[in-house]
């Protein structure tokens, strides 16, 4: 399972993967626009083309103009 923490709200979701997939696929499954989040695996910045595997801990930080 991949554990995803969504910031700033702190919501947590878990996703079961049958195989490693690109981050863009995880973002789409969760309903996020890739341009609207910054993704971290641990403390490492990752891009939508990076591969996510079972056991990963991701942090998705929402970014954008909220005014």
C-alpha positions in Angstrom: 0.0 0.0 0.0 1.0 3.6 -0.6 0.1 6.0 2.2 -0.7 9.5 1.0 -0.9 12.5 3.4 -2.6 15.5 1.9 -1.5 18.9 3.2 -2.4 21.4 4.5 -5.6 19.6 5.7 -3.7 16.5 7.0 -6.1 14.0 5.4 -4.6 10.5 4.9 -5.5 7.9 2.3 -4.0 4.6 1.4 -3.9 3.2 -2.1 -3.3 -0.4 -3.0 -1.1 -0.9 -6.1 -0.8 -4.1 -8.0 2.4 -2.9 -9.6 4.6 0.3 -9.5 3.0 3.2 -11.3 3.9 6.8 -12.2 2.9 9.5 -9.8 0.6 11.0 -12.4 -1.6 7.9 -12.2 -1.8 8.2 -8.4 -2.7 11.9 -8.7 -5.4 11.2 -11.3 -6.9 8.4 -9.1 -7.1 10.8 -6.2 -8.6 13.6 -8.4 -5.7 16.0 -8.2 -4.4 18.2 -11.0 -0.6 17.6 -11.2 -0.1 21.4 -11.5 -2.0 22.0 -8.2 0.3 19.9 -5.9 3.9 19.4 -4.9 4.7 15.8 -4.2 7.3 14.5 -1.7 8.4 10.9 -1.1 9.9 11.2 2.4 11.8 14.5 2.1 12.5 14.1 -1.6 10.7 16.1 -4.2 9.3 13.9 -6.9 7.7 14.7 -10.3 4.7 13.2 -12.1 7.0 10.9 -14.1 8.6 9.3 -11.0 7.5 5.8 -10.1 5.5 5.1 -6.9 5.6 1.6 -5.4 4.0 -0.3 -2.5 5.4 0.9 0.8 6.0 4.5 -0.3 4.9 7.3 2.0 3.8 10.4 -0.1 3.0 13.9 1.0 0.9 16.0 -1.4 1.0 19.7 -0.7 -1.8 21.7 -2.3 -0.5 24.8 -4.0 -2.2 27.6 -5.8 -3.9 30.9 -5.5 -6.7 30.8 -2.9 -7.6 34.5 -3.1 
